[in-house]
Structure formats: C-alpha cells, structure tokens
Amino acid sequence: MSITIRYFASLREQVGRGEDILDAGDATTVGEAWKHLHGADMPPRVLAAVNQEYVAGDHVLADGDEVAFFPPVTGG
C-alpha cells in the first residue's frame, strides 16, 4: 500500500521537497505519517487534508490516500 504525501507553501520549503511516497505499513494515521517522515510529532498548527478533506492527526489512512500538509494560515 502506498500513500502520497504533499507539502504546500512554506512547509514545502522547510522539508526541501514537494512530495513523498510512503509505504502505508509504516504509518496508520496522518500524525504517524508525519512522525515517520520527519522524526517528530506533527506540529500542532499544521493543517492536514486527506483526499482534499481537512482531517485531524488521528485520521486513519488507507491505501492510495493523498495527504496534504499546509502551514498555519492567517488573514484578516
């Protein structure tokens, strides 16, 4: 099983790439996917979406999912 991980905006710059492919056996939730790829817990303000729907870090992943990570957004 594989999961596509995409990074947007400043997160793309911070991790130095726009995409990762993750073996789903390595992580079962969005938060675990982040931890597997980056060696630390997902930052609390980072937003995540699975298949273009916002989710929490405990969202369970399935084969073929696309996970997108976004930096915190501010505006006025």
DSSP file (Angstrom, degrees, kcal/mol; ACC not computed):
  #  RESIDUE AA STRUCTURE BP1 BP2  ACC     N-H-->O    O-->H-N    N-H-->O    O-->H-N    TCO  KAPPA ALPHA  PHI   PSI    X-CA   Y-CA   Z-CA
    1    1 A M              0   0    0      0, 0.0    23,-2.1     0, 0.0    24,-0.4   0.000 360.0 360.0 360.0 140.9    0.0    0.0    0.0
    2    2 A S  E     -A   23   0A   0     21,-0.3    62,-2.3    22,-0.1     2,-0.4  -0.970 360.0-161.5-132.6 150.5    1.3    3.5   -0.7
    3    3 A I  E     -A   22   0A   0     19,-2.6    19,-3.0    -2,-0.4     2,-0.5  -0.988  16.6-136.4-128.3 134.4    0.3    6.9    0.3
    4    4 A T  E     -Ab  21  66A   0     61,-2.1    63,-3.3    -2,-0.4     2,-0.5  -0.810  17.5-162.3 -92.6 127.9    1.2   10.2   -1.4
    5    5 A I  E     -Ab  20  67A   0     15,-3.2    15,-2.5    -2,-0.5     2,-0.4  -0.946   7.4-171.0-111.3 126.9    2.3   13.0    0.9
    6    6 A R  E     -Ab  19  68A   0     61,-3.1    63,-2.6    -2,-0.5     2,-0.4  -0.935   8.1-154.9-120.9 143.9    2.3   16.5   -0.5
    7    7 A Y  E     - b   0  69A   0     11,-2.1     2,-0.3    -2,-0.4    63,-0.2  -0.925  12.5-161.8-117.0 141.0    3.7   19.7    1.1
    8    8 A F    >   -     0   0    0     61,-1.7     3,-1.5    -2,-0.4     4,-0.4  -0.886  45.1 -20.7-126.0 154.8    2.5   23.2    0.4
    9    9 A A  T >> S-     0   0    0     -2,-0.3     4,-1.1     1,-0.3     3,-0.8  -0.196 127.3  -2.9  55.4-133.2    3.7   26.8    0.8
   10   10 A S  H 3> S+     0   0    0      1,-0.3     4,-2.3     2,-0.2    -1,-0.3   0.758 129.9  63.6 -65.7 -24.6    6.4   27.3    3.5
   11   11 A L  H <> S+     0   0    0     -3,-1.5     4,-2.6     2,-0.2     5,-0.3   0.894  99.1  55.0 -64.4 -37.7    6.3   23.6    4.5
   12   12 A R  H <>>S+     0   0    0     -3,-0.8     4,-1.3    -4,-0.4     5,-0.9   0.919 110.8  45.2 -59.1 -43.1    7.5   22.7    1.0
   13   13 A E  H  <5S+     0   0    0     -4,-1.1    -2,-0.2     2,-0.2    -1,-0.2   0.889 111.9  52.1 -67.7 -39.6   10.5   25.0    1.6
   14   14 A Q  H  <5S+     0   0    0     -4,-2.3    -2,-0.2     1,-0.2    -1,-0.2   0.902 115.9  38.2 -66.2 -42.1   11.1   23.7    5.1
   15   15 A V  H  <5S-     0   0    0     -4,-2.6    -1,-0.2     2,-0.2    -2,-0.2   0.650 105.3-128.4 -86.5 -14.0   11.2   20.0    4.1
   16   16 A G  T  <5S+     0   0    0     -4,-1.3     2,-0.3    -5,-0.3    -3,-0.2   0.664  77.4  63.9  80.6  16.4   13.0   20.7    0.8
   17   17 A R      < -     0   0    0     -5,-0.9    -2,-0.2    -6,-0.3    -1,-0.2  -0.978  69.3-135.7-161.8 162.4   10.6   18.8   -1.4
   18   18 A G  S    S+     0   0    0     -2,-0.3   -11,-2.1     1,-0.2     2,-0.3   0.591  82.7  25.4 -98.9 -13.0    7.0   18.9   -2.5
   19   19 A E  E     -A    6   0A   0    -13,-0.2     2,-0.3    -7,-0.1   -13,-0.2  -1.000  49.7-172.6-155.8 147.2    6.1   15.2   -2.3
   20   20 A D  E     -A    5   0A   0    -15,-2.5   -15,-3.2    -2,-0.3     2,-0.5  -0.962  18.2-142.5-131.5 152.7    6.9   11.9   -0.5
   21   21 A I  E     -A    4   0A   0     -2,-0.3     2,-0.4   -17,-0.2   -17,-0.2  -0.985  23.9-165.5-113.9 127.7    5.6    8.4   -1.2
   22   22 A L  E     -A    3   0A   0    -19,-3.0   -19,-2.6    -2,-0.5     2,-0.5  -0.933  24.4-123.4-119.9 134.3    5.1    6.4    2.0
   23   23 A D  E >   -A    2   0A   0     -2,-0.4     3,-2.8   -21,-0.2     4,-0.4  -0.653  25.0-138.2 -70.2 120.6    4.5    2.7    2.4
   24   24 A A  G >  S+     0   0    0    -23,-2.1     3,-0.9    -2,-0.5    -1,-0.2   0.723  99.4  69.5 -59.5 -21.6    1.2    2.6    4.3
   25   25 A G  G 3  S+     0   0    0    -24,-0.4    -1,-0.3     1,-0.2     3,-0.1   0.699  92.0  61.3 -67.5 -17.3    2.6   -0.2    6.5
   26   26 A D  G <  S+     0   0    0     -3,-2.8     2,-0.3     1,-0.2    -1,-0.2   0.697 116.7  16.9 -81.9 -20.3    4.9    2.5    8.1
   27   27 A A    <   -     0   0    0     -3,-0.9    -1,-0.2    -4,-0.4     3,-0.1  -0.988  49.0-171.3-154.8 140.1    2.1    4.7    9.4
   28   28 A T  S    S+     0   0    0     -2,-0.3    33,-2.8    -3,-0.1     2,-0.3   0.606  74.9  40.5-109.6 -14.8   -1.6    4.2   10.1
   29   29 A T  B  > S-E   60   0B   0     31,-0.3     4,-2.2     1,-0.1    31,-0.2  -0.845  85.1-108.5-128.2 167.1   -2.6    7.8   10.9
   30   30 A V  H  > S+     0   0    0     29,-1.7     4,-2.1    26,-0.3    28,-0.2   0.927 120.4  49.5 -58.5 -46.6   -1.8   11.2    9.5
   31   31 A G  H  > S+     0   0    0     26,-3.1     4,-2.3     1,-0.2    -1,-0.2   0.881 110.1  50.0 -62.4 -39.4    0.2   12.1   12.6
   32   32 A E  H  > S+     0   0    0     25,-0.4     4,-2.7     2,-0.2    -1,-0.2   0.861 107.3  55.3 -68.2 -34.7    2.1    8.8   12.4
   33   33 A A  H  X S+     0   0    0     -4,-2.2     4,-2.1     2,-0.2    -2,-0.2   0.938 109.3  46.8 -61.3 -46.5    2.9    9.5    8.7
   34   34 A W  H  X S+     0   0    0     -4,-2.1     4,-2.4     1,-0.2     6,-0.3   0.940 113.5  48.7 -59.3 -47.6    4.4   12.9    9.7
   35   35 A K  H  X S+     0   0    0     -4,-2.3     4,-2.3     1,-0.2    -2,-0.2   0.889 110.1  51.3 -62.9 -40.1    6.4   11.4   12.5
   36   36 A H  H  < S+     0   0    0     -4,-2.7    -1,-0.2     1,-0.2    -2,-0.2   0.905 117.0  39.6 -62.9 -41.3    7.7    8.6   10.3
   37   37 A L  H  < S+     0   0    0     -4,-2.1    -2,-0.2    -5,-0.2    -1,-0.2   0.789 130.4  25.8 -79.5 -28.4    8.9   11.1    7.6
   38   38 A H  H  < S-     0   0    0     -4,-2.4    -3,-0.2     2,-0.3    -2,-0.2   0.450  94.5-124.1-121.3  -3.0   10.2   13.8    9.9
   39   39 A G  S  < S+     0   0    0     -4,-2.3     2,-0.3    -5,-0.3    -4,-0.2   0.642  82.3  74.2  72.0  13.9   11.2   12.1   13.2
   40   40 A A  S    S-     0   0    0     -6,-0.3    -2,-0.3    -5,-0.1    -1,-0.2  -0.968  91.0 -80.7-150.6 162.6    9.0   14.3   15.3
   41   41 A D        -     0   0    0     -2,-0.3    -9,-0.1     1,-0.1   -10,-0.0  -0.302  58.8 -91.8 -63.0 151.3    5.3   14.8   16.2
   42   42 A M        -     0   0    0    -11,-0.2    -1,-0.1     1,-0.1    15,-0.1  -0.469  50.2-104.3 -62.8 129.0    3.3   16.8   13.7
   43   43 A P    >   -     0   0    0      0, 0.0     3,-1.4     0, 0.0    -1,-0.1  -0.295  28.6-122.3 -56.5 140.5    3.3   20.5   14.8
   44   44 A P  T 3  S+     0   0    0      0, 0.0    -2,-0.1     0, 0.0     0, 0.0   0.749 107.2  47.6 -61.9 -25.9    0.0   21.4   16.4
   45   45 A R  T 3  S+     0   0    0      2,-0.1     2,-0.2    27,-0.0    28,-0.2   0.526  83.2 109.6 -96.1  -4.3   -0.8   24.2   14.0
   46   46 A V    <   -     0   0    0     -3,-1.4     2,-0.3    25,-0.1    -4,-0.0  -0.524  63.8-138.1 -70.3 134.9    0.0   22.3   10.7
   47   47 A L  E     -C   70   0A   0     23,-2.5    23,-2.7    -2,-0.2     2,-0.4  -0.717  17.7-163.2 -94.1 145.6   -3.2   21.6    8.8
   48   48 A A  E     -CD  69  55A   0      7,-0.6     7,-2.4    -2,-0.3     2,-0.4  -0.972   8.0-172.5-130.2 145.1   -3.7   18.2    7.1
   49   49 A A  E     -CD  68  54A   0     19,-2.2    19,-2.8    -2,-0.4     2,-0.5  -0.996   9.4-156.6-133.3 140.8   -6.1   17.1    4.4
   50   50 A V  E >  S-CD  67  53A   0      3,-2.6     3,-0.9    -2,-0.4    17,-0.2  -0.981  84.1 -12.3-117.5 123.0   -6.7   13.5    3.2
   51   51 A N  T 3  S-     0   0    0     15,-2.9    -1,-0.2    -2,-0.5    16,-0.1   0.890 132.4 -52.7  52.1  42.7   -8.2   13.3   -0.3
   52   52 A Q  T 3  S+     0   0    0     14,-0.4     2,-0.4     1,-0.2    -1,-0.2   0.682 116.5 109.1  69.9  24.0   -8.9   17.0   -0.3
   53   53 A E  E <  S-D   50   0A   0     -3,-0.9    -3,-2.6     0, 0.0    -1,-0.2  -0.997  73.5-114.3-128.1 128.8  -10.9   17.0    3.0
   54   54 A Y  E     +D   49   0A   0     -2,-0.4     2,-0.3    -5,-0.3    -5,-0.3  -0.325  43.6 173.6 -61.3 138.8   -9.4   18.5    6.2
   55   55 A V  E     -D   48   0A   0     -7,-2.4    -7,-0.6     4,-0.1     2,-0.2  -0.896  30.3-107.0-140.3 167.3   -8.8   15.9    8.9
   56   56 A A    >   -     0   0    0     -2,-0.3     3,-1.8    -9,-0.1   -26,-0.3  -0.471  41.6-100.4 -89.4 167.9   -7.2   15.6   12.4
   57   57 A G  T 3  S+     0   0    0      1,-0.3   -26,-3.1    -2,-0.2   -25,-0.4   0.687 119.8  60.7 -64.0 -19.2   -3.9   14.0   13.1
   58   58 A D  T 3  S+     0   0    0    -28,-0.2    -1,-0.3   -29,-0.1     2,-0.2   0.351  72.9 128.9 -91.6   8.1   -5.6   10.8   14.3
   59   59 A H    <   -     0   0    0     -3,-1.8   -29,-1.7     1,-0.1     2,-0.3  -0.452  62.3-123.1 -64.0 129.7   -7.3   10.2   10.9
   60   60 A V  B     -E   29   0B   0    -31,-0.2   -31,-0.3    -2,-0.2     2,-0.2  -0.591  24.3-137.1 -79.7 132.7   -6.7    6.6    9.8
   61   61 A L        -     0   0    0    -33,-2.8     2,-0.3    -2,-0.3    -1,-0.1  -0.565  15.8-162.2 -90.9 153.0   -5.0    6.3    6.4
   62   62 A A    >   -     0   0    0     -2,-0.2     3,-2.1   -60,-0.0   -38,-0.0  -0.883  38.6 -72.1-129.1 161.5   -6.0    3.8    3.6
   63   63 A D  T 3  S+     0   0    0     -2,-0.3   -60,-0.2     1,-0.3   -40,-0.0  -0.251 118.3  16.5 -53.1 132.6   -4.2    2.5    0.5
   64   64 A G  T 3  S+     0   0    0    -62,-2.3    -1,-0.3     1,-0.2   -61,-0.2   0.404  87.8 148.5  85.0  -2.4   -4.0    5.2   -2.2
   65   65 A D    <   -     0   0    0     -3,-2.1   -61,-2.1   -63,-0.2     2,-0.5  -0.258  40.1-142.2 -62.6 152.0   -4.8    8.1    0.1
   66   66 A E  E     -b    4   0A   0    -63,-0.2   -15,-2.9   -61,-0.0     2,-0.5  -0.983  15.6-164.0-115.6 120.3   -3.3   11.5   -0.7
   67   67 A V  E     -bC   5  50A   0    -63,-3.3   -61,-3.1    -2,-0.5     2,-0.4  -0.897   2.4-166.7-106.8 131.3   -2.3   13.5    2.3
   68   68 A A  E     -bC   6  49A   0    -19,-2.8   -19,-2.2    -2,-0.5     2,-0.4  -0.969   4.1-157.9-118.8 133.2   -1.6   17.2    2.0
   69   69 A F  E     -bC   7  48A   0    -63,-2.6   -61,-1.7    -2,-0.4   -21,-0.2  -0.928  11.6-175.0-111.3 134.2    0.1   19.3    4.7
   70   70 A F  E     - C   0  47A   0    -23,-2.7   -23,-2.5    -2,-0.4   -61,-0.1  -0.949  24.7-118.0-126.7 144.7   -0.3   23.1    4.9
   71   71 A P        -     0   0    0      0, 0.0   -25,-0.1     0, 0.0   -62,-0.0  -0.342  53.7 -73.9 -72.2 164.2    1.3   25.6    7.2
   72   72 A P        -     0   0    0      0, 0.0     2,-0.5     0, 0.0   -26,-0.1  -0.295  51.6-140.4 -56.6 143.4   -1.0   27.6    9.5
   73   73 A V        +     0   0    0    -28,-0.2     2,-0.3    -3,-0.1    -3,-0.0  -0.917  21.5 180.0-112.4 133.1   -3.0   30.2    7.7
   74   74 A T        +     0   0    0     -2,-0.5     2,-0.3     2,-0.0     0, 0.0  -0.898  12.4 143.6-125.5 159.7   -3.6   33.7    9.0
   75   75 A G              0   0    0     -2,-0.3    -2,-0.0     1,-0.1     0, 0.0  -0.982 360.0 360.0-175.2-178.5   -5.5   36.6    7.5
   76   76 A G              0   0    0     -2,-0.3    -1,-0.1     0, 0.0    -2,-0.0   0.370 360.0 360.0-153.9 360.0   -7.8   39.4    8.2
